Amino acid sequence: YKLVAFISHMGTSTHCGHYVAHVLKEGRWVIFNDAKVGASVDPPRDMGYLYFFERIIE
């Protein structure tokens, strides 16, 4: 399996802040933060709430 996306939280607690999506597109991580989309230079893979994997068939 290969990690292709995950959801992380930005804020001081789950009651404050919001969730963003980090998606692997064409070998680079991209962050989707509401209407803003940009490069996710060092995505917090260890801080994800929900992970999306793609099965690799060999």
C-alpha positions as CSV (number, residue, x, y, z in Angstrom):
1,Y,0.0,0.0,0.0
2,K,1.1,3.6,-0.7
3,L,-0.1,6.6,1.2
4,V,-1.8,9.0,-1.2
5,A,-3.6,11.4,1.1
6,F,-4.4,12.2,4.7
7,I,-6.5,14.7,6.7
8,S,-4.8,16.7,9.5
9,H,-6.1,19.2,12.0
10,M,-4.8,22.8,12.3
11,G,-5.5,24.4,15.7
12,T,-5.0,24.1,19.4
13,S,-7.7,21.4,20.0
14,T,-10.4,19.5,18.1
15,H,-12.8,22.2,19.3
16,C,-10.8,25.0,17.8
17,G,-9.3,25.2,14.3
18,H,-10.1,23.2,11.2
19,Y,-9.2,20.2,9.1
20,V,-7.1,20.3,5.9
21,A,-6.3,17.7,3.3
22,H,-2.8,16.7,2.1
23,V,-2.8,14.9,-1.2
24,L,0.1,13.3,-3.2
25,K,-0.2,14.6,-6.7
26,E,2.4,13.8,-9.4
27,G,5.0,12.9,-6.7
28,R,4.5,16.1,-4.7
29,W,2.4,16.8,-1.6
30,V,-0.3,19.4,-2.0
31,I,-2.3,21.0,0.9
32,F,-6.0,21.8,0.4
33,N,-7.0,24.4,3.0
34,D,-10.5,25.7,2.2
35,A,-10.0,27.9,-0.9
36,K,-6.2,27.9,-0.6
37,V,-4.2,25.2,-2.4
38,G,-0.4,25.1,-2.2
39,A,2.7,23.0,-1.8
40,S,2.9,21.0,1.4
41,V,6.6,21.1,1.9
42,D,6.8,19.0,5.1
43,P,3.4,17.4,5.5
44,P,2.7,16.2,9.1
45,R,2.2,12.5,8.2
46,D,2.4,11.5,11.9
47,M,-0.4,13.9,12.9
48,G,-3.1,12.6,10.5
49,Y,-6.7,11.8,11.6
50,L,-7.7,9.9,8.5
51,Y,-5.3,8.2,6.0
52,F,-6.0,7.2,2.4
53,F,-3.9,4.4,0.8
54,E,-3.7,3.0,-2.7
55,R,-3.1,-0.7,-3.1
56,I,-0.1,-1.4,-5.2
57,I,-0.5,-4.5,-7.3
58,E,2.8,-6.1,-8.4
